[in-house]
């Protein structure tokens, strides 16, 4: 039986629809599909509270039905084995800025325009 000290945690950074995704998983291996890696057992924040990270909620919703992600090897930027889970992020590919997962009004205009 595997104890908690032996459980591995990975941070996977990959390109998805022109954005850079950073998420956490307990399983990363080569895929049976040529040219892909397999990412399984995605790890999201499970604490209940008033503060909800909209990026994490978007990712949880986007991958809710996925048992295993098969990511094209060329889309994977980095895989790190980490000690603890950090924040799941979606970044703009060009600027590196964190992407807000809900629409905002264009610059210089208010939501009521």
ZICORRA-V176766 format. One record per helix or strand of 3 or more residues. SS is the DSSP state (@ for helix, = for strand). FROM is the first residue (numbers start at 1). TO is the last residue. If there is no record, write none. Layout:
SS	FROM	TO
SS	FROM	TO
This chain:
@	4	6
=	9	16
=	19	30
=	36	43
@	54	62
=	68	72
@	73	75
=	76	82
=	89	92
